[in-house]
Amino acid sequence: MTWTISSVTAYGGVVLSSTGLILLREPMNHYDGYVWTFAKTRVSEGETPEQTAYRAVRSGFATNAKAVGVLPGEYMGGTSLSAFFLMLPQLNHGTLNEHTQATCWANFDQARVLIGKTTNTVGRKRDLAVLEATRQWLERNEKGVIAFEQHGSLGWAVKGDWLTEEMPEQRTTLSLDFNLDAEDVEAIRKGYIPSEMEEKWFSYFVDNVLYQHRSWTGFMIDQITFETTLTGLRAVSAVVNRDPRQYQQTDDAVDIRRIESMVRELAAHNRGR
C-alpha cells in the first residue's frame, strides 16, 4: 500500500512489540554522542520512504520488519529532519553492520534511561520525542498490533483472526436493497484481513451475515444481513454502531451508501484471490 508520511530528508523504523518493547541500537563507538538510538538513514535516489526505512532497519538491526503504521510528526535531529514508520520484527537476516555494535529490546522506562545516556543534546531530545510518540501510538493501537503479531494477513477471515468487540447497545437498524451475483457472493465470503494497519477494516462472513470491524480498535461497526436469491444474495438490512465513543457517523443515508460501496469493493478485491 501507499503510506501517507511527511516528505523529509531521512526515514527510519521504530521496531516494537505489542507488549511494549522497543528495539534500540548502540552505534559503534557511540558515534556523534549517540549511546542508544533508533534506526534511520537518509533517502537514496529513487527510493520510497518505506524502502529507506526498511533499509535502515535491515542494516541497523540485522532484521527484517514489516511496517504497520506511521508515527505522527516530524523529528529534527542535528543534521536531518526524520519521519518514522512503526514496524513489527520478522526474521533476522544476518550480522550487524559496521556502524552498530549492539542492539537490545527495552520497555519504555528502560528505553528512556538508555536514550538518556546520549550526550548529543539535539539527538537525545529527538529520540525521547520519538519514544513518547510511540508509547502514545501503541496505547491507541495495541489490539491491532497484537492481531498483526498473531495472524498478519492470512487466508480467509474468521472471527478469531482479529481481536474484536461485539456490537454496543447504542445501535440502529438500516434497510438495504442491493444484490450480489454468485461470483460476488463467493468473494465476500472470504472476508478481509488487513495486511497493513492503515487498512482500517477487518471483516468476516458467517451464516449470510457480514461483520465489519475497525481493525485498529476491534469495534464492530456493521452487521450486514443477506437473503439468498436465485442468482446470489440480496442485502436486506444492517445493524450499525451508534456509540459515539466508537463511531461518530450519525447520518443513516451516508452509512447506507458506505455499506454498499464497501461490500462491492470487498467483492472486487477478493475476486482475484
Residue pairs with C-beta under 8 A, 6 or more apart in sequence:
1 195
1 196
1 198
1 199
3 49
3 50
3 67
3 70
3 85
3 198
4 70
4 198
5 11
5 49
5 70
5 83
5 85
6 73
6 74
6 83
8 74
8 80
8 81
8 82
8 83
9 42
9 43
9 80
9 81
9 82
10 40
10 41
10 42
10 43
10 52
10 77
10 80
10 81
10 82
10 83
11 40
11 41
11 43
11 49
11 50
11 52
11 53
11 56
11 82
11 83
11 84
11 85
12 38
12 39
12 40
12 41
12 53
12 56
12 57
12 82
12 83
12 84
12 85
13 38
13 39
13 40
13 53
13 54
13 56
13 57
13 65
13 67
13 84
13 85
13 86
13 87
14 22
14 38
14 71
14 84
14 85
14 86
14 87
14 130
14 134
15 22
15 23
15 39
15 57
15 61
15 63
15 65
15 87
15 88
15 89
16 22
16 23
16 86
16 87
16 88
16 134
16 138
16 145
17 88
17 89
17 105
17 145
17 149
18 138
18 142
18 145
18 146
18 149
20 107
20 108
20 135
20 138
21 105
21 106
21 107
22 105
22 106
22 107
22 108
22 111
22 131
22 134
23 61
23 63
23 89
23 103
23 104
23 105
24 36
24 37
24 38
24 103
24 104
24 105
24 106
24 111
24 114
24 115
25 36
25 37
25 38
25 39
25 60
25 61
25 100
25 102
25 103
26 35
26 36
26 100
26 101
26 102
26 103
26 104
27 34
27 35
27 37
27 99
27 100
27 101
28 98
28 99
28 100
28 101
29 101
30 119
31 99
32 78
32 120
32 123
33 118
33 119
33 120
33 123
34 118
34 120
34 123
35 114
35 115
35 117
35 118
35 119
36 104
36 111
36 114
36 115
36 117
36 118
37 115
37 118
37 123
37 127
38 84
38 127
38 130
39 56
39 57
39 59
39 60
39 61
40 53
40 56
40 60
40 80
40 82
40 84
41 52
41 55
41 56
41 59
41 60
42 52
42 80
43 49
43 52
44 52
44 55
47 55
49 83
49 85
50 67
50 85
53 67
53 84
53 85
53 87
54 64
54 65
54 67
57 63
57 64
57 65
57 87
58 64
58 93
59 97
59 99
59 100
60 96
60 97
60 99
60 100
60 103
61 89
61 96
61 100
61 103
62 92
62 93
62 94
62 95
62 96
62 97
62 100
62 103
63 89
63 90
63 91
63 92
63 93
64 89
64 90
64 91
64 92
64 93
65 87
65 88
65 89
65 90
66 87
66 88
66 90
66 148
66 152
67 85
67 86
67 87
67 196
68 86
68 87
68 88
68 144
68 145
68 148
68 196
68 197
69 85
69 86
69 137
69 141
69 197
69 198
70 83
70 84
70 85
70 86
70 198
71 83
71 84
71 85
71 86
71 130
71 133
71 134
71 137
72 133
72 137
73 83
73 129
73 133
74 81
74 82
74 83
75 81
75 82
75 83
75 84
75 126
75 129
75 130
76 82
76 122
76 126
77 122
77 123
77 126
78 120
78 122
78 123
82 126
84 130
86 134
86 137
86 197
88 145
88 148
88 149
96 102
96 103
104 114
106 114
108 131
108 135
111 131
112 128
112 131
115 124
115 127
115 128
115 131
116 124
116 128
118 124
118 127
138 145
140 216
141 197
141 216
143 163
143 216
143 217
143 218
144 163
144 197
144 215
144 216
144 217
144 218
145 197
146 163
147 161
147 162
147 163
147 202
147 215
148 194
148 197
151 161
151 162
151 193
152 193
152 195
153 193
153 194
153 195
154 161
154 193
155 193
156 189
156 190
156 191
157 190
157 191
157 192
157 193
157 202
157 203
157 204
157 205
158 191
158 204
159 204
159 206
159 211
161 193
161 202
161 204
162 193
162 202
162 213
162 215
162 218
163 218
164 202
164 211
164 213
164 218
164 220
165 213
165 217
165 218
165 219
165 220
166 220
167 220
167 223
167 239
167 241
168 220
168 241
168 242
168 243
168 246
169 243
170 241
170 242
170 243
170 244
171 239
171 240
171 241
171 242
171 243
172 239
172 240
172 242
172 252
173 237
173 238
173 239
173 240
174 237
174 238
174 240
174 252
174 255
174 256
174 259
175 236
175 237
175 256
176 224
176 235
176 236
176 237
176 238
176 256
176 259
176 260
177 234
177 235
177 236
178 234
178 235
178 260
178 263
179 229
179 231
179 232
179 233
179 234
179 235
180 188
180 226
180 232
180 233
180 234
180 235
180 263
180 267
181 231
181 232
182 231
182 232
183 267
183 271
184 232
184 233
184 264
184 267
184 271
185 232
185 233
187 266
187 267
187 268
187 269
187 270
187 271
187 273
188 205
188 210
188 263
188 266
188 267
188 270
189 205
190 205
190 270
190 273
191 202
191 203
191 204
191 205
191 210
191 266
192 201
192 202
192 203
192 266
192 269
192 270
193 202
194 200
194 201
194 202
194 215
197 215
197 216
199 215
200 214
200 215
200 216
201 212
201 213
201 214
201 215
201 262
202 212
202 213
202 214
202 215
202 218
203 210
203 211
203 212
203 213
203 266
204 210
204 211
205 211
208 225
208 226
208 227
208 228
208 233
209 223
209 224
209 225
209 226
210 222
210 223
210 224
210 226
210 263
210 266
211 220
211 222
211 223
211 224
212 220
212 221
212 222
212 223
212 224
212 262
213 219
213 220
213 221
214 221
214 246
214 247
217 246
219 241
219 246
219 247
220 241
221 240
221 241
221 246
221 247
222 238
222 239
222 240
222 241
222 255
222 259
222 262
223 238
223 239
223 240
224 235
224 237
224 238
224 259
224 263
225 235
225 236
225 237
225 238
225 239
226 233
226 234
226 235
226 236
227 233
227 234
227 236
235 259
235 260
235 263
238 255
238 256
238 259
240 247
240 252
240 255
240 259
241 247
242 250
249 255
249 258
